[in-house]
Amino acid sequence: MTSLTSQSDLLTKQVRRTVRAWWSDGLWDLAAAGFLAITAVWLYPLIRAVAFPSWTWAWPFTTQETINPLQTEIAAWAVATLLIWAGYVYLTFRLVSWLKRRFVAPRLGDVRFNFMLPIENRTAAAYVALYLLSSFLVMLLLAWLKDGPRLATAFCLVAPASLFVVLGKIYTLPRYYWVAGVGLVLSLLVEFLTTTAVYLQGPTNFMNVSPILGNPSLPLLVWAGVLLVSGLLAFYQIMRLPHASE
């Protein structure tokens, strides 16, 4: 039993080192930044349509149906976004893999890794606990200092912060601690600059948000910007290392 436990611990350590090597060069930070930006675009009209009765969808998602037209538009928007997501993830994975072979492997060695990130049970439990607690605290803070809990904003604001804290701890990636801290602080600062939209009139600008749902596109764009900086800095550090042929 002790031997099996030791082998399991060794395998876990090897997997963690592989994950760390796969993420350390910053390329996946850049890929994640693009994914968050796409998600921000996806959520913007969706939250608007759900939160405000006067908001209308733009072409080509307008319909002439009089029975549940909103459901038809949401379904069409979801299908279109899923296709964009799938295409982006596929192309990004291919591009990142090529960049790693072309620029990173000659400096740090070649690391091959499956697309799906392995999540240990205790890692998942730590993330869920941190996510739920942080979301609750952020919603209380927004309800106290602003005009409502802004549920969707709170979830999208806290989810990346919790994820990066857990990734930084489990996979020994120190830069994710400052990514989590900077992203969280900037997202909260941006949220405090928003104003409350009138329910029947609807939002008048990007910073005019629903007090109940908020505007989750704002924190997602902030996180995309923070990850963009993180990825560029990490990749720059890798490119400064000597090439194996030198």
N, C-alpha and C positions, 0 to 999 in steps of 0.2 A: 504493500500500500504506500509506504514511504517512497519507494522508487517511482511509482506511478505519479505521485504528487510532485516529486522533483522534476520528472519529465514534463508534466503539465506546466509547472512554473517556468521551466526553461523555454518551452514552446511559447508561452505567453510573453516572455521577455523578448524572444526573437521577433514575434509578430509586432510588438510595440516598437522595436528598433526599426523594423521595416516601414511601419506606418510613419514614424518620425522622419526617416530618410525620404519618404515619398512626399511629405508635406513641407520639409524644411527649406526647400529652394524657393518657395513663394509662388510657384506657378499655379497651384490650386487656389491660392488666395485670389489671384487674378481671375481665374475661371469662376470662382464663387461670387466675385463682385459682379460679373456680368449676369449670373443667374439671379442674384438679388435685384438687380436693376430691371430685369424682365418681369420678375414677380411684382415689383412695385408698379409697373405699368399695368399688369393684370389686375391688381387689387384696386387701382384707382377708380375705374368706372363701376366695378362691382360694389364697392362700399357706397359710392354715391347713389347707385340705383336702389340699394337696399335701405339706406338711411333717409333718403329724401324723395317724397312722392313727385316733386316737380322735375326731377332730373331725367333727362331723356338720353338714350343711347345714340351714338354717332353712327353714320353709315359705315359699313354695310350691315350693321347689326340692328337696324330699325326694322320693325315688322308692322303689318297692317292688321294683325290679329286683335280682336277685342276681348278674347278670353285668355287670361293669363299670358299676356304678351311678354311680361318681364321674365317668366320662366323660359320662354323660347329664346330670348336674347341672351340670358345667362348661359343656357345650354350651348348656344352657338359660340359665345365668347370663350367658354370653358374648352370646347373642342379645339378651337383655333389656338388657344394658348397651350394646350397639351401638345399639339403638333410642333409648335415653336420650341417648347421646352425640350421635347424629345430630340429634335434636330440640333438644338444648341448643345445638349449634353453629349450627344454622339460626336459631333464635330469637335467639341472642346476636349473630350477625352483623347481623340486621335491627335489633336494639335499638341496638347500637353505631353503626351507620350513621345511625340516626335521631338519636341523641344528638349525633353529630358535626355533623350539619346544623343541629340546633336550638341547640346551645350553643357548639360549637367554631368552626364556620364564620364566624359573625359577628365573631369575635375574631381568628382566624388565617387565615381564608380556607377555602374548600371544597377538600378533598382527596378525590378518588375513587381507589379502589384495588381491585384484584382480591383475592378472598379468600385465595388461595394466596400465601405469601410467596416472592418470587423468591430462589433460592439460587444464588450463583455457585459454580463448581467449587472455587476456592481457599477460599471460605468454608466449604463443606462439608468439604473436606479438613482445614482448621484445626479445625473442630468435632470431627470424628472422632478426630483425633490427640490433641487435648486431652482428649476424653471417655475414650478408652481409657487414656491415661497416668494420668489422675486416678482412674479407677475402680480401676486396679491398685494405686495407692498407698493409696487408702482401704481396699481389701480387706486389704492388708498391715497397715495400722494397726489395723483392727478385729480381725484374727486375732492380732495381737501383744498388744493391750491388753484385748481382750474374750475371747471363747471360740470364735470362728470368723470366716470371711470375710464372712458375711451378704451373700451375693451380690446378692439382689434389692434390699436396702436400699442397698448401695453404688451400684448402677446408678441407682436413683431419686434418690439423694442428689447424685450427680455430674452427671447429665444436665442439669438446669436450670442449675446453676452454669456449666458449660461453654457452654451456649447463650447465657446472658446476657453472659458475657465476650465471646463472638464478636459478638453483636448490638451490644454497646456499642462495640466497636472498629470494626466495619465500617460501622455506621450512625450513628456519633457520638452515642451516647446515654449520657452519663456516669452517669446514675443506675443503669444496669444493672450497673455495677462494684460499687457498694455493695450492690445487690440480691444479686449473686452472692456477695459476701463475707459478708454478714449471714446469708443463707440457708444457706450452707455451714457456717458456725460454729455456728449454732443447731441445724442438723440433726445435727451431730456431738455437740453437747452433749446433745441429747435421746437420741441413740443410746447414749451412755455411761450414761444413767440406766436403761436396760433391764436386764432379768434374763433368764436362760436357762430356757426351758421344758423340762420333762421329756418326752422323746420319746413314751413310751407314754401318759402322762397327758394331754399336750396343754397349751396355754396356759391359764393361770388368769385372766389379765387382759390389757388392751391392751398393757402394757409387758413382758409375758412373751413372748419371741420365740424363733424358731428360730435356733440358732447358724449354720446353713448358709445359710438364705435370709433370716433376719431378719424385719422387719415393714416393708415399703416404704411402708405407709400413713403411718407416722410422718414421714419426711422430706417426703412429698408434702403433708401437712397443714401442715408448717412452711413449705414453699415457697408454699402457698396463702395463708398468713397474711402472709408478707413481700410477696407481690405485691399483696395487698389494701391494705396500707399504702402501697406504692409508687404504686399506681393512684390512691388517694384523694389523696395529696399532690400528684401531678402534675396531677390534674384540678382540685384546689383552686387551684393556681397559674394554670391556664388561666382559671378563673372570675374571678380577680382582675384580669385584663386588661380594658381598656375595650372596650365594645361598639362596633361600627363605626358605629352610629346615634347614638352619644353625641358 
